[in-house]
Amino acid sequence: MAQIILGPGLSGMDGSLHQATYRFLAKLAADDTAPGLHIEPINNSADPRARTGRVDISNRAVLFKLQGSQQDASYVFIGTFPHDEAIAIAQKSRVNINPRNGVAELIPVDDQPVTASAPVTPPPVTAPPAAAEDEVETSLRAREFTVDDFTALGMDAAFAEGALDLLGSDAVLDYAEQAPAAWQASALLDIYTGESLTTIREKYQLDQPAAVDAANDDDVLAALKHPAAQMEFAFIEDDAALRAAIENPDFAAWRIFLHPEQRAYTTRSYNGPFRLSGGAGTGKTVVLLHRARELHRRDPEARIVLTTFNRTLADALQEQLSVLDSTIVLAAELGEPGIYIAGVDAIAHRVLTSFAIELGGADGNPGAVAQVLGPRTAQVSRHTHAQAWAMAAEEHGAGLGPDLCTPSFLEAEYATIVLPNRVTTREEYLKARRTGRGVSLNRARRNAVWDVIEAYRAAAAADGTTDFEEKSAIAAQVLHNINGKRLADHVLVDEAQDLSPSRLMLLRALAPSGKDDLFIAEDSHQRIYGQPIVLGRYGINIVGRARRLTLNYRTTEQNLRYALGILSGAEYSDLDDEPESTEAYRSARRGPKPRPIAARSLTDEYDIVARTVREWLDAKVAPESIGLLVPTRKEGEALPRALGDRGVTVAFVDRDTAGPSGTPQVMTMHRSKGMEFAKVVLVGVGAKNMPRTYFIEALPEGDRADALQRERSLLYVAATRARDELVVVYAGDPSELLPQIGSDIPT
Ligand SMILES: Nc1ncnc2c1ncn2[C@@H]1O[C@H](COP(=O)(O)OP(=O)(O)OP(=O)(O)O)[C@@H](O)[C@H]1O
């Protein structure tokens, strides 16, 4: 079997050639001597390894054949082109090893003799300042970078020279497209966004001195495996991966072309919990999926848990994992070898049912339920009804005062203080440390809060129910009690910013402390549930094992700037309680500026949304790649009818339903977490709708700032679902959380 290595040029290939190219490469992989392939060397080629092969009557594939010491040859596929063009490309291209850093690169070669630093980059176009007048842009030269700085990394000298005087992110993005290698384009954008040269060296692993011979096939094969080379060269493992990559290169890119940083987080081992943060769309989920597969490959007997905030997101993880590798057989049960995927609450449920015997006490031991909730029935599987806090507050909250007598305050107090500290008595609660809570409580108020908590617990005990927080807390306690019988070797967590203390403690308790025990992906800017959390308080000690992804793969630079504008009015902390920054966030893609549209009335707003969706559909945008995101369920339910009246069919998708295919999807901004659409309309984001003041004002003063922060994050989550185009519609004045479109959004 020949090894196929897909190279740059894949995504630029004419769609009509996909089928024939796939058939050609599949045949080549099976037997490179098969008749009909017509693999031919090229006369006068710059690289003697250049070949072309017959894809169909008028098109040929350009390849480089690497034999080396292997029994089977490897073929680097560059693209499929009309016959003459293919010959010309094959003649004038070369697979080279960058002598500075050992990264394989495909370089064009002109008629002169080829040298190791060959590429000739077209002279740069120095753009005028691209953004609005008040944007201050500084060229790299003015920031005192020199060509030598760049060539020391291994960048092409002509490319570096051309980059120094560029002004404005648009000009840099344009210019980066001409880079001789993908890593050079990406590194240039990093440097422009403010990353240091040392960081670049580390990120792209450019430090290995390259005592290599570009004429030696084995050396070239090794250089193609360098993490920076793997941004544009992918070793294809099987026929399914080949088909997916050729037929839908953009869709398949995340499976095969990882950024060197993503690759590092996929493969490295850590001596304890590791935290990966990064803005929306930076590929955190992609890293988790690759890492799960990698851990599974290294040890098929390992018990790997891949988990996230809820079932919808867990289902999405499962679907994506099967796209990444359809051969992976998932573990059917928690605790079995293989990859087990479930939302955290489902994991709690599994633990409680599997270890039912541990719930009640025996032989003088209190049992997990009593340790968490105090003495009560060990019957915990049924769920406490949604009104339970409201009822307890109404009947027993007389001493609380109106500000604290709200279910949201009580739930938060219970989830962040009472349960994680295993508080079961009034005395313990009066003494409990309430670090991180916005509202301070004197003794009298603590007593009043405990009155309600006691009533809440008593009612649930009488009914034999627990809520989700309690289930997680009890499950964590069970695992703690049966210490030694851990259920996982590796736990990989997505969307950790939304997990409550009890859920984090449960995940901590699943795997024994040690190598690669916990890998946590999070983005504090996307926390839309619960309270701010600090991992160290719940036994998850990161101690320096934290990194951040900054390259946004999903959104265009324009949408990214707009979304970051939403965050700019607030300060955030990460899960280690350090300031979270959006500095260095960047995208390598461009698109139209987001379009905020003011409607005169609700009717007008519906007209605008209907018109926008119709325009996209008329332009043949795939209907299911259009997302209409609304602040509340009520607005979501109203929209399909309103648009239906205007002749546009859309479907409301809620927590439990997936959207029908072939229809644009309406969903709440909360539901849109973790998803993405080519086109997004944020509907109903007027000053009256967001932030939801009725909800914020019902909270105690000390909790309001955080609730406003979550509203901001919600809007950020929603705005970052758009891959290509974002429209923002509101009736009347815009929400105060929306950025003023202008200076900081590139045109
Ligand atoms: N190396 C890559 N090459 C191409 N596309 C990528 C790569 N990494 C990620 N992507 C794409 O970027 C998008 C965002 O990735 P992903 O969902 O993993 O990001 P995320 O950080 O988890 O986002 P969010 O926090 O918003 O959920 C996806 O469409 C994914 O396929």
The ligand as an ORCA input file, in Angstrom:
! r2SCAN-3c Opt
* xyz 0 1
  N      -6.772     22.778     12.676
  C      -7.937     23.123     12.169
  N      -8.099     23.219     10.832
  C      -9.274     23.586     10.300
  N     -10.360     23.868     11.019
  C     -10.269     23.784     12.350
  C      -9.061     23.421     12.993
  N      -9.274     23.445     14.323
  C     -10.562     23.798     14.507
  N     -11.159     23.996     13.322
  C     -12.560     24.381     13.088
  O     -12.849     25.537     13.841
  C     -14.165     25.488     14.328
  C     -14.158     25.679     15.818
  O     -13.538     24.564     16.433
  P     -13.989     24.078     17.872
  O     -15.459     23.881     17.911
  O     -13.113     22.955     18.262
  O     -13.617     25.368     18.697
  P     -13.908     25.686     20.214
  O     -12.720     26.431     20.698
  O     -14.283     24.448     20.940
  O     -15.148     26.663     20.059
  P     -16.275     27.101     21.115
  O     -15.569     27.496     22.363
  O     -16.941     28.243     20.452
  O     -17.188     25.928     21.295
  C     -14.749     24.163     13.879
  O     -15.454     24.359     12.680
  C     -13.528     23.337     13.621
  O     -13.766     22.323     12.669
*
